[in-house]
Amino acid sequence: MAEKKKEIGTGFITEVDRYLYNNGKHYEIYEKLGAHPKTYKGKDGMYFAVWAPHAEQVGVAGDFNGWNPDTTPMDLLADSGIWEAFVPGVGAGELYKFAITTKSGKILFKADPYAAQGEYRPQTASITADLSGFKWRDSTWLEKRKANALLEGPVSIYEVHLGSWKKKNREEKDGFYTYVEAAHELADYISEMGYTHVELMGIAEHPYDGSWGYQVTGYFAPTSRYGTPEEFMYFVDYMHRKGIGVILDWVPAHFPRDAHGLADFDGEPCYEYADPRKGEHPDWGTKVFDYSKFEVSNFLIANALYWVEKFHVDGLRVDAVASMLYLDYGRNNGQWVPNSRGGNENLEAIEFFKHLNSVMTERGNGAMVIAEESTAWPKVTGEPKEEGLGFTFKWNMGWMHDFLEYMKLDPYFRKFNHNKMTFGLSYFTSEKYILVLSHDEVVHLKCSMINKMPGLLEDKFSNLKLGYTFMLGHPGKKLLFMGQDFGQFHEWDEKTALDWYLADEPLGKDLKEYVSDLLHLYKKYPALYEKDYDWNGFSWVNANDSEHSIFSFIRYGKDRKNNLLFVLNFTPVAYPDYRVGVPKRGGFTLVLSESHGLYKRGEKAPSFRSALKEWDGQEYSFAYSLPAYGAAVFRF
């Protein structure tokens, strides 16, 4: 009888672990690689493991050994590229790096790719952590999330850069709010306004504030700018207990060249493609992940699951998807390599997305994966088995561009650009879309949202209220960046807080209250979200009134009850007796207008009865006094 093969090393990483990892399917590899409190041979300490397949030798250096890696060498586990060491007596809160000796004999001091915590910039060491002690209290939320049909529910997202949402009057850490402080104030604001989710920019550890968190060095570490991993857990838990979902920006497209990071991790291209025509982004000066390596795709897929399963986040918004899908993205002729079929598609990235989204779906945790994909790539939200990429939602960048181009126009010229507002309604069922007015639209001399609007000050606010009403009525989930809901004048700057005093001035206060009314209207009426991706959920009344720049349309719910009629006037011309066609005889109750906002419980809302008078191609109609820049939403 053959002798059973003995496990090598400490046994913390088993032969099965190595097999799964080297085949790209160890979805909890973050429990094995990195630094973890363990007991070995009766001693408590810290277990370290790192993948460095090209290294000649690896050691652990830290405060606990005077930063001398020779005192703590690591052992190579056969056929895996994984190095390990157990260090007795080391607990949580210790600084460390991996000292990697390359084939040329150079020693690189690298932060741990799987570290759960990192030093506050500009320091770059990893920190040992123990995440096992946090007591979650959001089980009710998680159960509800599993059962929630996202596509048929309301999703209105408040996009936030935590470092500039608000600042504390203190010098420590640039006045950043802590995760705990932000949790309380953000939850209050989001609840008051009526958003369903908060989306946080740049939470994974990153060295440079100006990258907004899109050049990551610590994929498993919530940034120390705002506190510890446990404090970030508190943030998510508190949001959930207040009924608010949490979405994180996630960056599997590229990573920076910083010496302590993933670039040339073991002295050679390790996490990135070796060929610079595939492995470098010329526009951004960053490295591109090599999706063909199982260990690299495993790193990213496990990282996505880590945020969802260890930190309970409700979704990931995947940044720069187009840059991953196209081999020639941002590259000129001669700077890129065609795929095996001669095309410009990155076949490995496509398989990566199908794998990621299939695993996320199979986990059944109800979390969403959102693609920021800026081209017309087909079936981004289609099923992987039907050649789709499998995302839950896709940002509707086309709608955003058309909408903003229209809204910027002097009202006189809008009649010549009417189709910019109607075009999005010709393809809204082609993907599961989110309508976005994100941070990208209010930086780099693009103007703040209020300053994109034409006219004098009051005209600007009237235009913006009207534009947001159109956005609310248009099929698709919603996203607004912070400051857009009260008329922030300055372009967004990650170094300074929003001008919150504007939210208390008359025009800003009025806009903020109106946006809140829109968001509460959205959550109240299923017609605004139940059939977002179904032709039966939307119907034009009049798409062709370009001469007056007026749009009228209907949103329908599943039960065809409490349907909503929108009438929107994008000019400063009032129509005291504007007639609108409707599909039936009966009462039409005004539930929201640009001057009154939402009619609340106990308020007497104006009501109109339709008559048998053909108009707008409809059998019935009624007349209504439509003001300049008028917005009217009727229930019927």
C-alpha positions as CSV (number, residue, x, y, z in Angstrom):
1,M,0.0,0.0,0.0
2,A,1.5,3.4,-1.0
3,E,2.5,5.7,1.8
4,K,0.2,8.7,2.1
5,K,2.0,11.8,0.9
6,K,2.9,14.2,3.8
7,E,1.9,17.8,3.6
8,I,4.8,20.2,3.3
9,G,5.4,23.3,5.3
10,T,3.1,24.4,8.2
11,G,0.0,22.8,6.7
12,F,-1.9,26.1,6.8
13,I,-1.9,26.2,3.0
14,T,-2.8,22.7,1.8
15,E,-2.3,20.9,-1.4
16,V,-6.0,21.5,-2.2
17,D,-5.5,25.2,-1.6
18,R,-2.6,25.4,-3.9
19,Y,-4.4,23.4,-6.6
20,L,-7.4,25.6,-6.5
21,Y,-5.4,28.8,-6.4
22,N,-3.1,27.8,-9.3
23,N,-6.3,27.0,-11.3
24,G,-8.0,30.3,-10.5
25,K,-10.8,28.9,-8.3
26,H,-9.8,29.5,-4.7
27,Y,-12.4,32.2,-3.9
28,E,-11.4,32.5,-0.3
29,I,-7.6,32.7,-1.0
30,Y,-7.5,35.9,1.1
31,E,-8.0,33.6,4.1
32,K,-4.7,31.9,3.3
33,L,-2.4,34.5,1.6
34,G,-1.5,37.6,3.5
35,A,-1.0,37.8,7.3
36,H,-3.3,35.8,9.7
37,P,-3.2,35.2,13.4
38,K,-2.6,31.5,14.0
39,T,-1.5,29.0,16.6
40,Y,1.3,26.7,15.5
41,K,3.0,24.0,17.5
42,G,1.4,25.5,20.6
43,K,2.6,29.0,20.0
44,D,0.4,32.0,19.1
45,G,1.7,34.3,16.3
46,M,1.3,35.5,12.8
47,Y,1.3,33.3,9.6
48,F,2.6,35.1,6.5
49,A,2.1,33.8,2.9
50,V,2.8,35.5,-0.4
51,W,2.8,34.5,-4.1
52,A,6.1,35.4,-5.7
53,P,6.8,32.8,-8.4
54,H,10.0,34.4,-9.8
55,A,11.7,35.2,-6.5
56,E,15.0,33.6,-5.4
57,Q,14.2,34.1,-1.7
58,V,11.5,35.9,0.3
59,G,11.6,37.1,3.9
60,V,9.3,39.0,6.3
61,A,10.6,42.3,7.6
62,G,8.9,44.3,10.2
63,D,9.0,46.1,13.6
64,F,9.1,42.7,15.2
65,N,12.5,41.7,13.7
66,G,14.1,45.1,13.4
67,W,13.3,45.1,9.6
68,N,15.9,42.4,9.1
69,P,14.4,39.8,6.7
70,D,17.3,37.4,7.2
71,T,15.9,36.6,10.6
72,T,12.6,35.6,9.2
73,P,13.1,33.7,5.9
74,M,10.1,32.2,4.2
75,D,9.8,28.7,2.7
76,L,8.7,28.0,-0.8
77,L,5.7,25.6,-1.1
78,A,6.4,23.2,-4.0
79,D,4.7,23.8,-7.4
80,S,2.9,26.9,-6.3
81,G,5.1,30.0,-6.3
82,I,3.8,30.6,-2.7
83,W,6.2,31.4,0.2
84,E,5.2,31.0,3.8
85,A,6.5,31.7,7.3
86,F,5.1,31.5,10.9
87,V,6.4,34.1,13.3
88,P,5.6,33.4,17.0
89,G,4.7,36.3,19.2
90,V,3.5,38.6,16.5
91,G,0.0,40.0,17.0
92,A,-2.3,42.5,15.3
93,G,-1.1,46.1,14.7
94,E,2.5,45.3,13.6
95,L,4.1,46.9,10.5
96,Y,5.6,44.6,7.9
97,K,6.6,44.1,4.3
98,F,7.9,41.2,2.2
99,A,11.6,41.4,1.3
100,I,11.8,39.7,-2.1
101,T,15.2,38.8,-3.5
102,T,15.0,38.8,-7.3
103,K,16.9,36.7,-9.8
104,S,19.4,39.5,-10.2
105,G,20.0,39.6,-6.5
106,K,18.2,42.9,-5.8
107,I,16.0,43.0,-2.7
108,L,12.5,44.6,-3.1
109,F,10.5,45.6,-0.1
110,K,6.9,45.1,-1.1
111,A,3.6,45.7,0.7
112,D,1.5,42.6,1.2
113,P,-1.0,42.3,-1.8
114,Y,-3.5,40.6,0.6
115,A,-2.9,42.9,3.6
116,A,-6.2,43.8,5.4
117,Q,-4.7,47.1,6.6
118,G,-2.0,49.5,5.4
119,E,-0.2,52.6,6.8
120,Y,-1.5,56.1,6.3
121,R,0.2,57.7,3.3
122,P,2.9,58.6,2.6
123,Q,4.1,55.6,4.6
124,T,3.7,52.3,2.7
125,A,4.0,49.3,5.1
126,S,1.3,46.8,5.6
127,I,-0.2,46.2,9.1
128,T,-1.1,42.9,10.6
129,A,-4.8,42.7,11.4
130,D,-7.4,40.5,13.0
131,L,-10.8,40.9,11.5
132,S,-12.5,38.1,13.4
133,G,-13.8,40.2,16.4
134,F,-16.3,42.5,14.7
135,K,-19.9,41.8,15.7
136,W,-22.2,42.4,12.8
137,R,-25.8,43.4,13.4
138,D,-27.2,43.6,9.9
139,S,-28.5,40.1,9.4
140,T,-32.0,41.4,8.7
141,W,-30.6,43.6,5.9
142,L,-28.6,40.7,4.4
143,E,-31.6,38.4,4.3
144,K,-33.6,41.1,2.7
145,R,-30.8,41.7,0.1
146,K,-30.8,38.0,-0.8
147,A,-34.5,38.1,-1.6
148,N,-34.5,41.5,-3.2
149,A,-35.2,41.7,-6.9
150,L,-32.8,44.5,-7.7
151,L,-34.0,44.9,-11.3
152,E,-37.6,45.5,-10.2
153,G,-36.8,47.6,-7.1
154,P,-35.8,51.3,-6.6
155,V,-32.1,52.0,-6.8
156,S,-31.1,55.7,-6.4
157,I,-27.4,56.1,-5.6
158,Y,-25.6,59.0,-3.9
159,E,-22.0,58.9,-5.1
160,V,-19.5,60.2,-2.5
161,H,-15.8,60.9,-2.2
162,L,-15.4,60.5,1.6
163,G,-12.4,62.8,1.9
164,S,-14.1,65.8,0.4
165,W,-17.8,65.3,1.3
166,K,-17.2,67.2,4.5
167,K,-14.1,68.1,6.6
168,K,-13.5,68.2,10.3
169,N,-11.9,71.3,11.8
170,R,-8.8,69.5,12.9
171,E,-5.3,69.1,11.5
172,E,-5.1,65.4,12.0
173,K,-5.2,63.4,8.7
174,D,-6.2,66.6,6.7
175,G,-9.4,66.9,8.6
176,F,-10.8,63.7,7.1
177,Y,-13.9,62.3,8.7
178,T,-13.4,58.8,10.2
179,Y,-15.6,55.9,9.0
180,V,-17.6,56.1,12.2
181,E,-18.2,59.9,12.0
182,A,-19.1,59.7,8.3
183,A,-21.5,56.7,8.9
184,H,-23.7,58.8,11.2
185,E,-23.8,62.0,9.2
186,L,-24.1,60.4,5.8
187,A,-26.8,58.0,6.9
188,D,-28.8,61.0,8.2
189,Y,-28.4,62.9,5.0
190,I,-29.1,60.0,2.7
191,S,-32.3,59.1,4.7
192,E,-33.5,62.7,4.7
193,M,-32.9,63.0,0.9
194,G,-34.4,59.6,0.0
195,Y,-31.5,57.9,-1.7
196,T,-31.4,54.0,-1.4
197,H,-27.7,53.5,-1.7
198,V,-24.4,55.3,-1.2
199,E,-21.5,54.6,-3.6
200,L,-18.0,55.3,-2.2
201,M,-15.2,56.3,-4.4
202,G,-11.7,55.0,-3.7
203,I,-11.9,53.0,-0.5
204,A,-9.2,50.4,-1.2
205,E,-5.8,51.7,0.0
206,H,-4.0,54.0,-2.5
207,P,-0.9,56.1,-2.3
208,Y,-2.0,59.3,-4.0
209,D,-5.1,61.4,-3.2
210,G,-5.2,62.8,-6.7
211,S,-6.0,59.4,-8.2
212,W,-9.3,59.5,-6.2
213,G,-8.6,55.9,-5.3
214,Y,-8.4,54.6,-8.8
215,Q,-4.7,53.6,-8.5
216,V,-4.8,51.0,-5.8
217,T,-1.9,49.4,-4.0
218,G,-3.8,47.7,-1.2
219,Y,-6.8,45.8,-2.7
220,F,-7.8,44.1,0.5
221,A,-7.3,47.1,2.8
222,P,-9.9,49.9,3.4
223,T,-7.8,53.1,3.3
224,S,-6.3,54.2,6.5
225,R,-7.2,57.8,5.6
226,Y,-10.5,57.3,7.5
227,G,-9.7,54.6,10.0
228,T,-9.2,50.9,10.6
229,P,-10.9,47.9,8.8
230,E,-13.1,47.4,11.8
231,E,-14.3,51.0,11.6
232,F,-15.1,50.5,8.0
233,M,-17.1,47.4,9.0
234,Y,-18.9,49.6,11.4
235,F,-19.7,52.1,8.6
236,V,-21.3,49.3,6.4
237,D,-23.1,47.8,9.4
238,Y,-24.5,51.2,10.4
239,M,-25.7,52.0,6.9
240,H,-27.5,48.7,6.7
241,R,-29.2,49.2,10.0
242,K,-30.4,52.5,8.6
243,G,-31.8,50.8,5.5
244,I,-29.0,52.1,3.1
245,G,-27.0,49.9,0.7
246,V,-23.3,50.4,0.2
247,I,-21.6,50.2,-3.2
248,L,-17.8,50.4,-3.6
249,D,-15.8,51.5,-6.6
250,W,-13.6,48.6,-7.7
251,V,-10.6,48.8,-10.0
252,P,-9.5,45.6,-11.7
253,A,-8.4,47.4,-14.8
254,H,-5.0,48.7,-13.8
255,F,-2.6,49.5,-10.9
256,P,0.2,52.0,-10.3
257,R,3.9,51.6,-10.6
258,D,4.7,52.6,-7.0
259,A,7.8,50.7,-5.7
260,H,5.9,49.1,-2.8
261,G,3.0,47.9,-4.9
262,L,2.2,45.1,-7.4
263,A,4.3,46.4,-10.3
264,D,7.1,43.9,-11.1
265,F,6.3,42.4,-7.8
266,D,9.0,39.7,-7.6
267,G,11.4,41.5,-10.0
268,E,9.5,40.5,-13.1
269,P,6.1,41.1,-14.5
270,C,3.9,39.1,-12.1
271,Y,0.5,40.6,-11.8
272,E,0.8,42.5,-15.1
273,Y,1.2,41.3,-18.7
274,A,4.9,41.0,-19.6
275,D,4.5,42.6,-23.0
276,P,4.2,46.4,-22.4
277,R,1.9,46.6,-25.4
278,K,-0.7,44.7,-23.3
279,G,0.7,45.4,-19.8
280,E,0.9,49.2,-19.7
281,H,-1.7,51.9,-20.1
282,P,0.0,54.8,-22.0
283,D,-2.7,57.3,-21.0
284,W,-2.5,56.6,-17.3
285,G,1.1,55.4,-16.8
286,T,-0.2,52.3,-15.0
287,K,0.1,48.6,-15.3
288,V,-2.6,46.2,-16.7
289,F,-3.5,43.0,-14.9
290,D,-2.6,39.8,-16.8
291,Y,-6.1,38.2,-16.9
292,S,-4.6,35.1,-18.5
293,K,-2.8,34.1,-15.3
294,F,-5.1,32.0,-13.0
295,E,-3.4,33.4,-9.9
296,V,-4.1,37.0,-11.1
297,S,-7.7,36.4,-12.0
298,N,-8.1,34.6,-8.7
299,F,-6.6,37.6,-6.8
300,L,-9.2,39.9,-8.4
301,I,-12.3,37.6,-8.1
302,A,-11.4,36.7,-4.5
303,N,-11.0,40.4,-3.8
304,A,-14.5,41.2,-5.2
305,L,-16.0,38.5,-3.0
306,Y,-13.9,39.7,0.0
307,W,-15.6,43.1,0.0
308,V,-19.1,41.5,-0.4
309,E,-18.6,38.6,2.1
310,K,-16.2,40.0,4.7
311,F,-17.4,43.6,4.6
312,H,-21.0,43.0,3.6
313,V,-20.9,45.6,0.8
314,D,-24.0,45.5,-1.5
315,G,-22.3,46.0,-4.8
316,L,-19.2,46.9,-6.8
317,R,-19.0,49.5,-9.5
318,V,-16.3,48.3,-11.8
319,D,-14.2,51.1,-13.1
320,A,-12.9,51.5,-16.7
321,V,-14.4,48.3,-18.1
322,A,-13.8,49.5,-21.7
323,S,-10.1,49.8,-21.1
324,M,-10.1,46.1,-20.2
325,L,-12.2,44.9,-23.1
326,Y,-10.3,46.5,-25.9
327,L,-6.6,45.8,-26.5
328,D,-6.3,49.0,-28.4
329,Y,-7.9,51.2,-25.7
330,G,-5.8,54.4,-25.5
331,R,-3.2,53.0,-27.9
332,N,-2.1,54.0,-31.4
333,N,-1.3,51.6,-34.2
334,G,1.8,49.6,-33.3
335,Q,1.2,50.0,-29.6
336,W,-1.1,47.1,-29.2
337,V,-1.2,43.4,-30.0
338,P,-4.2,41.8,-31.7
339,N,-5.8,38.7,-30.1
340,S,-5.4,35.2,-31.4
341,R,-8.3,35.8,-33.9
342,G,-6.8,39.0,-35.1
343,G,-9.3,41.3,-33.3
344,N,-9.0,44.1,-30.8
345,E,-11.0,42.3,-28.0
346,N,-9.1,41.1,-24.9
347,L,-10.4,37.6,-24.8
348,E,-8.9,36.9,-21.4
349,A,-10.6,40.0,-19.9
350,I,-13.9,38.8,-21.4
351,E,-13.5,35.4,-19.7
352,F,-12.5,37.1,-16.5
353,F,-15.8,39.1,-16.4
354,K,-17.9,36.0,-17.2
355,H,-16.1,34.1,-14.4
356,L,-16.4,36.9,-11.9
357,N,-20.1,37.6,-12.5
358,S,-21.0,33.9,-12.7
359,V,-19.4,33.3,-9.3
360,M,-21.0,36.4,-7.8
361,T,-24.4,35.2,-9.1
362,E,-23.9,31.7,-7.9
363,R,-23.1,32.9,-4.3
364,G,-26.7,34.1,-4.2
365,N,-25.9,37.0,-1.8
366,G,-27.9,39.5,-3.8
367,A,-24.9,41.8,-4.4
368,M,-24.8,43.8,-7.7
369,V,-21.8,44.3,-10.0
370,I,-22.0,47.5,-12.1
371,A,-20.1,48.1,-15.3
372,E,-18.7,51.6,-16.1
373,E,-18.5,50.7,-19.8
374,S,-18.4,53.7,-22.1
375,T,-18.8,52.0,-25.5
376,A,-21.5,50.1,-27.3
377,W,-20.1,46.7,-26.3
378,P,-23.0,44.2,-26.7
379,K,-24.7,42.3,-23.8
380,V,-22.8,43.8,-20.9
381,T,-25.7,42.8,-18.7
382,G,-26.5,39.7,-20.7
383,E,-26.1,36.2,-19.4
384,P,-22.6,34.7,-19.7
385,K,-24.1,31.5,-21.2
386,E,-25.6,33.6,-23.9
387,E,-22.3,35.4,-24.7
388,G,-23.0,38.3,-22.2
389,L,-20.6,39.6,-19.6
390,G,-23.1,39.0,-16.8
391,F,-23.1,42.4,-15.0
392,T,-26.1,43.4,-13.0
393,F,-26.2,46.9,-14.3
394,K,-24.3,49.2,-16.8
395,W,-23.8,52.9,-16.5
396,N,-25.6,54.6,-19.3
397,M,-22.9,56.9,-20.6
398,G,-24.6,57.6,-23.9
399,W,-27.7,58.9,-22.2
400,M,-25.5,61.1,-19.9
401,H,-23.6,62.7,-22.8
402,D,-26.8,63.4,-24.8
403,F,-28.7,64.7,-21.7
404,L,-25.9,67.1,-20.7
405,E,-25.3,68.4,-24.3
406,Y,-29.1,69.2,-24.4
407,M,-29.2,70.8,-21.0
408,K,-26.2,73.1,-21.7
409,L,-28.0,74.6,-24.7
410,D,-29.7,78.0,-24.8
411,P,-33.4,77.1,-24.7
412,Y,-33.9,78.7,-28.2
413,F,-31.5,76.1,-29.7
414,R,-33.1,73.1,-27.9
415,K,-35.7,72.7,-30.6
416,F,-33.0,71.8,-33.1
417,N,-31.6,69.1,-30.7
418,H,-34.8,67.5,-29.6
419,N,-33.6,64.0,-30.5
420,K,-30.8,64.2,-27.9
421,M,-33.5,63.7,-25.2
422,T,-35.6,61.2,-27.1
423,F,-32.7,58.9,-28.4
424,G,-32.1,57.2,-25.1
425,L,-35.7,56.0,-25.1
426,S,-35.0,54.0,-28.3
427,Y,-32.6,51.6,-26.6
428,F,-33.4,51.7,-22.9
429,T,-34.2,47.9,-22.9
430,S,-30.9,46.9,-24.6
431,E,-29.1,46.7,-21.2
432,K,-30.0,47.0,-17.5
433,Y,-29.0,50.7,-17.3
434,I,-28.2,53.1,-14.5
435,L,-28.6,56.8,-15.5
436,V,-25.5,58.6,-14.1
437,L,-24.4,62.1,-13.4
438,S,-21.1,61.2,-11.7
439,H,-18.0,62.9,-10.4
440,D,-16.5,62.6,-13.9
441,E,-18.9,65.2,-15.2
442,V,-18.0,67.9,-12.7
443,V,-14.1,67.9,-13.0
444,H,-11.4,69.0,-15.4
445,L,-13.1,72.2,-16.5
446,K,-16.4,70.5,-17.3
447,C,-18.2,72.9,-14.8
448,S,-20.3,71.9,-11.9
449,M,-23.8,70.7,-12.7
450,I,-25.5,74.1,-11.9
451,N,-22.9,76.0,-14.0
452,K,-23.6,73.8,-17.0
453,M,-27.1,75.2,-17.1
454,P,-27.9,78.2,-19.3
455,G,-29.3,81.6,-18.3
456,L,-29.1,83.8,-15.2
457,L,-28.9,82.3,-11.7
458,E,-32.6,81.5,-11.2
459,D,-32.8,80.1,-14.8
460,K,-29.9,77.8,-14.0
461,F,-31.8,76.3,-11.0
462,S,-35.0,76.0,-12.9
463,N,-33.3,74.2,-15.7
464,L,-31.6,71.8,-13.3
465,K,-34.8,71.0,-11.5
466,L,-36.4,70.3,-14.8
467,G,-33.5,68.1,-16.0
468,Y,-33.6,66.1,-12.8
469,T,-37.3,65.5,-13.3
470,F,-36.7,64.2,-16.8
471,M,-34.0,61.9,-15.4
472,L,-36.4,60.6,-12.7
473,G,-39.0,59.8,-15.4
474,H,-36.6,58.2,-17.8
475,P,-36.4,54.4,-17.3
476,G,-33.3,53.2,-15.5
477,K,-31.8,53.3,-12.0
478,K,-30.4,56.7,-10.9
479,L,-27.0,58.1,-9.6
480,L,-26.1,61.6,-8.5
481,F,-22.7,62.8,-7.3
482,M,-22.5,64.7,-4.0
483,G,-23.2,68.4,-4.3
484,Q,-25.3,68.1,-7.4
485,D,-28.5,67.9,-5.3
486,F,-28.0,71.4,-3.8
487,G,-26.3,73.3,-6.7
488,Q,-22.6,73.2,-5.8
489,F,-21.0,76.0,-7.8
490,H,-17.4,75.0,-7.9
491,E,-16.1,72.1,-9.8
492,W,-15.4,69.1,-7.5
493,D,-11.9,69.2,-5.9
494,E,-10.8,66.2,-3.9
495,K,-8.7,68.5,-1.6
496,T,-11.6,70.6,-0.3
497,A,-15.0,70.0,1.2
498,L,-18.3,70.8,-0.6
499,D,-19.7,74.2,0.0
500,W,-22.5,73.1,2.4
501,Y,-23.5,76.7,3.2
502,L,-25.1,76.7,-0.3
503,A,-27.7,74.1,0.8
504,D,-29.0,76.7,3.3
505,E,-29.3,79.6,0.8
506,P,-32.7,80.1,-0.9
507,L,-32.0,78.6,-4.3
508,G,-29.8,75.8,-3.0
509,K,-32.3,74.9,-0.3
510,D,-35.1,74.9,-2.8
511,L,-33.2,72.6,-5.2
512,K,-32.2,70.3,-2.4
513,E,-35.8,70.0,-1.2
514,Y,-37.0,69.4,-4.7
515,V,-34.4,66.7,-5.4
516,S,-35.5,65.1,-2.1
517,D,-39.1,65.2,-3.3
518,L,-38.1,63.5,-6.6
519,L,-36.3,60.8,-4.7
520,H,-39.2,60.2,-2.3
521,L,-41.6,60.2,-5.3
522,Y,-39.4,57.6,-6.9
523,K,-39.5,55.2,-4.0
524,K,-43.3,55.7,-3.5
525,Y,-44.4,54.8,-7.0
526,P,-43.4,51.4,-8.4
527,A,-44.2,52.7,-11.9
528,L,-40.9,54.5,-11.7
529,Y,-38.8,51.3,-11.3
530,E,-40.7,48.1,-11.7
531,K,-40.5,47.9,-15.5
532,D,-37.3,49.9,-16.1
533,Y,-36.1,47.4,-18.8
534,D,-39.5,46.6,-20.3
535,W,-41.1,48.4,-23.3
536,N,-44.4,48.0,-21.4
537,G,-43.2,50.3,-18.7
538,F,-42.8,53.4,-20.8
539,S,-45.0,55.1,-23.4
540,W,-44.5,58.4,-25.2
541,V,-47.5,60.8,-25.3
542,N,-45.6,63.3,-27.5
543,A,-42.0,62.8,-28.4
544,N,-42.1,65.2,-31.4
545,D,-43.0,68.6,-30.0
546,S,-39.6,70.0,-30.8
547,E,-41.0,73.4,-31.7
548,H,-42.0,74.0,-28.1
549,S,-39.2,71.7,-26.6
550,I,-41.9,69.9,-24.5
551,F,-41.8,66.2,-23.7
552,S,-44.7,64.2,-22.4
553,F,-44.6,60.5,-21.5
554,I,-46.1,57.9,-19.2
555,R,-44.5,55.4,-16.8
556,Y,-46.5,52.2,-16.0
557,G,-46.2,49.8,-13.1
558,K,-46.8,46.1,-13.2
559,D,-50.4,46.4,-12.1
560,R,-51.1,49.4,-14.4
561,K,-52.4,51.3,-11.3
562,N,-50.9,54.5,-10.1
563,N,-49.4,55.3,-13.5
564,L,-47.5,58.6,-13.9
565,L,-47.8,61.1,-16.7
566,F,-44.9,63.5,-17.1
567,V,-45.1,66.9,-18.9
568,L,-41.9,68.8,-19.1
569,N,-41.3,72.3,-20.7
570,F,-37.6,73.0,-21.5
571,T,-38.1,76.7,-22.5
572,P,-38.8,79.9,-20.5
573,V,-42.2,80.2,-22.3
574,A,-45.4,79.6,-20.3
575,Y,-48.5,77.9,-21.8
576,P,-51.6,78.9,-19.8
577,D,-53.7,76.3,-21.5
578,Y,-51.4,73.5,-22.5
579,R,-53.3,70.4,-23.7
580,V,-51.9,66.9,-23.3
581,G,-53.2,63.7,-24.7
582,V,-54.0,60.8,-22.4
583,P,-55.0,57.2,-23.0
584,K,-58.2,57.1,-20.9
585,R,-61.1,59.0,-19.5
586,G,-60.8,59.9,-15.8
587,G,-59.0,61.9,-13.2
588,F,-55.4,63.0,-13.3
589,T,-54.0,64.2,-10.0
590,L,-50.9,66.4,-9.9
591,V,-48.4,64.8,-7.5
592,L,-45.4,67.0,-8.2
593,S,-44.7,70.3,-9.9
594,E,-41.6,72.5,-10.3
595,S,-42.9,75.2,-8.0
596,H,-44.7,73.2,-5.3
597,G,-42.6,70.0,-5.3
598,L,-44.2,66.8,-4.0
599,Y,-47.7,67.0,-2.7
600,K,-47.5,65.5,0.8
601,R,-50.2,63.6,2.8
602,G,-52.9,66.0,3.9
603,E,-52.2,68.5,1.1
604,K,-55.0,69.0,-1.5
605,A,-53.4,68.3,-4.9
606,P,-55.0,69.8,-8.0
607,S,-56.9,67.2,-10.1
608,F,-58.0,67.3,-13.8
609,R,-60.5,65.2,-15.7
610,S,-59.8,64.1,-19.2
611,A,-62.4,64.7,-21.9
612,L,-63.1,62.8,-25.2
613,K,-61.0,65.1,-27.3
614,E,-58.3,63.6,-29.5
615,W,-54.8,65.1,-28.9
616,D,-51.2,63.9,-29.3
617,G,-52.6,60.8,-31.1
618,Q,-54.6,59.9,-27.9
619,E,-58.3,59.6,-27.7
620,Y,-58.6,61.7,-24.6
621,S,-56.9,64.9,-23.3
622,F,-57.0,67.6,-20.7
623,A,-55.6,71.2,-20.4
624,Y,-53.2,72.4,-17.8
625,S,-51.4,75.6,-17.1
626,L,-47.8,74.8,-17.9
627,P,-45.3,77.4,-16.6
628,A,-42.0,78.4,-18.0
629,Y,-39.5,75.6,-17.3
630,G,-42.6,73.8,-16.0
631,A,-42.5,70.2,-14.7
632,A,-45.7,68.4,-13.9
633,V,-46.2,64.8,-12.9
634,F,-49.8,63.4,-12.7
635,R,-51.0,60.2,-11.2
636,F,-53.8,58.3,-12.9
